[in-house]
Amino acid sequence: MTDTAPPAPGASIAIEGVPNLRDLGGWATPDGVVRRGVAYRSALVHELGPEAAGALRALGLRRVVDFRTEAERAAEPSGTPSDLDGVAIDVLGSVPGGAPAQLQALLADPAVAEQHLGGGRGVELMTRAYRDIVDLPSAVSGYRRFFDDLADPRLRPVLFHCATGKDRTGWAAAVLLLALGVALDDVVADYLATNDQLLPALEPQLARAEAAGVPRDLLVPVLGVRREYLQTALDEMESRFGTVDRYLTEGLGLDPSTLARLRDELVER
């Protein structure tokens, strides 16, 4: 009998109702590889059938972190099984009207979409949102809690998500991988995998929006991801703190020993 090879880093995990789901493990670092089965990222968990709920539980999760705003959670409650520990960390609480939190309104109303996204304004909104992800007080406190909790083995494995699992979730994943020593090109590859794993799942919403008169080309820049978006956040981080380590310790206020523990426990040597 031959052993089954592990999935490639960044590979999609197919669970119906949990779009854009993947394990952050498997990426190479200077000291080994990121440990599998510890940190997962996804979009919003929708209502799950028994088989899908069982598949999600089979990941062994101890915590599910929801990065969405209070308004988003009220409008569309998470479908995470109630027996899993769910925690809300609102990283956009300082500006709850930011672009990542407004996707449903943009999908539904042609006038709103044109007002906010027309003439290249969609890209501008997204780049502003990525600067906010670094600078906002709510983002600083929220991501500090996230990484502090991640360093506690009692709270792992963890699944973290927002609405579409690409911006707030994408930044958390990128920072974690960079902090563990994953090369930037691999971090970008994980980030851009959203375009292959999420956009097909959003096709019914895109079709409904088009039928309502919202042009597809207005929506794709805010429903997908671009390297320039992530680069905006990285540039903001580097201009303020210089390195990801200083962002975590000086920007977020993470104790250096916590960062060392993350590297020790989340990298398999």
N, C-alpha and C positions, 0 to 999 in steps of 0.2 A: 504494500500500500504506500502511495506517495502522499506526502503532506501537501495540503492545499496552500498555494501561495497567497500571502495576504494581499488585499486589494491595494491598488496604487494609491499613493497619497492624494488626497483631494477627491477620491472617487465618491460618487453619490451612493447613499444608502436609501434603498427604495422601501419606504413605508408610506402607504396611502394616507394622506391627511397631514403629512409632515414634509412639506416641500423644502428643497434646498438643504437637505440634511447630509452632513458629512462629518467624519471623524477628523480631528486635527492631527492625529498621530501619523507616524510614518515618514515625515519629512526629515531629511538628514540635517545634522548639526555637526559642528567641529568635534564633539565628544561622543556622538552616537546618533540616535534617532529619537524624535519626539515619541513618547510612549503612547501606544494606542489604547483606546477604551477608557480614556480619562476625561477628555473634553470634546464635546460635540457642538456643532453650530447648525442652526436651521432657521427657516421662516416660522411664522406663527403656526402653532399646532392647532389644527382644526378638529372638529368632532371626529373621533376615531371609532371605527367598528371594533369588535372584540379581537379580531386577528391583528389589526394594526396596533391596538393598545397593548396586546401581548408582545408584539415585536418591539415596541418602544420600551416596555418594562424589561425585556431581555437584554437591553443595553446595560442594565444594572444601575440605572440612574439613582442618585441620591438627592439631586437638586435640579430644578429647572428655573433658570433666570430669565425674566421678561424685561427687556429694556424699553418697552413702549411707555408712552405717556398715560396719565390717568384717563384722559378722554378716549384714547385709543382702546384701552382695556375695557372701558365702560361700553363703547360702541360695539366691540367685537371681543367678547371674553375668550380667553384661552381654552382650548379643548384638551389641555393636559390632564391625564387621569388624576382624580382627586387624591389618590394614595401616594402621589409623588409630591415632594416638598417644593412648592412653587413660591418664588420670591420676586417681587417687583423692584426693579432698579431703574428709575426714570432718568436717563441721562440727558434728556432734552427738557427737563422740568423748568429750566430758566427761560426757555423760549418754546413753549409747547406747540406753537404754530409753525415750527420749522418744517422744511420740505419733506423730510422722511416721514413725518407724522400726518401729512396731508394727502397721501396718495389716493385714498378712497374718494375724496372730494374731487380731485383732478380727473379721476376715471369717470365720474358720473355726470359732470356738467361741462359742455363745450365752452361756454362763456368763461367759466373759472379756469379751464385748461388754457385757453387762449390768453387770458389776462396774465396768468402766472408763468406760462411756458413758451409763449410765442416769441418770435424774434431772437431765439437763442437764450431766452431768460431761464429755461429749464436747466441748462448747464451752469449758468450763473448761480441759480438757487442751490444746486448740488455742491458746487465748490464752496459756497458760503457755509453750507451745512457741515462740510468736512472741516472747515476751520473752527466752527462751533464745537465740534466733537472733541477738539483739543482744548479749547479755551473756556467753555462755559463752566460756571461754578457747579452746576448740577452734573456735568460730565466728569469734572474732577472728582467730586465726592462719590459719584456712582461707580466709575471705573476703579477708584481706590477700593471701594467695598468689594467689587467683583474680584479683583486680584488678591485682596486679603483673604476672601473666602476660598478662592481657588487653591490657596496654599494650605488649606486645612484638609487633610485626607478624609476627615469624617464627612465632608461635603462633596466628595467626588465619588463616582463620575458625575459630571455636570453637563447639562444641555443648556445653551444660552441662545436666545432668539430675540428678534424685534418683530416688525410687521412682515417684512419680506426677507429678513435675514441677510441683508447686504451692506447696510451703511453703519448703523450703530453696532450691529453684530460683526460686520466686516472689520471695523476698526479694532474691536476687542480681540478678534482672531489675529489680525496682523500684528498688533503689539505683542501678543503672547508669543507668536512664532518668532518674531524678531528678538524678543528678550531671551528666548531659548537658544538662539544662535542660528536659526534657519536663514539661508541666503535670501536676499531681497527678491531675486527673480522667482524663487519658489513661493515666497509670501505672496507675490503678485499673482502667481499662477493659481494659488488657492482662492485668492480674492476674485479673480476673473472667472473662476469656475461657476460662479453664480449665473453668468450669462447662458451657460449651457444647461444648468440644472433648474433655474427658476423661471426664465422667460417662457419655456414651453408650458409650464404649469399655469402661467398667467394668461395663456392664449385665450381662454374663454372670456376673461375680463377685458382683454384688449378688443376682442370681437364685439362684445357688448358696447364698449366705449365707442368704437367706430360706428356701430349702428345708431348710437345716440348723437353722432356728429362730432366726436372728438378725434381729430386726425392721429393716426398711429405715430407719425413722425414726431409729434409733440410729446408723446408718452414714453417712447423707448429710452430717451436720455435719462429719465427719472426712474424707470422701472428696471433698467439694467445697471451695470457698473462700467466704469471706464478707469483705465490706469491713472488718468489725470486727476480723478477724484481722490483716490488714495494718495497720490503724490502731493496733492494740496495739503492733506493732513500731515503727511510726513515732513513737508517743507515747513509747515507751521510749528511742528514739534521741534525740528532741528534749529529753526531760527530762535526759538525761545529757550531750548534746553540743550541742544547740541547732539545728544545721543538718546537712544531709547532708555538706557539705564537711568540717566538723569531725569528724563520725563517721568519715569516710574517713581523714583525716589524723591526728587525735588518738586516735580510738577504735581504728582498725585499724592505725595507724602507717604509712599510705601517704605517700610523699614527695609534697609539693605539685607537684613537677615531673611526677610520674607522672600525677596527676589532670589537670594541664594537657595532657599528651600525649594522654590518653584523649579529652579534649574536642576537641583539635585534629584527631585522626585518625578519630574515630568520628562526627563531625558533618560532614555534607556541606553546604557553604555555596553 
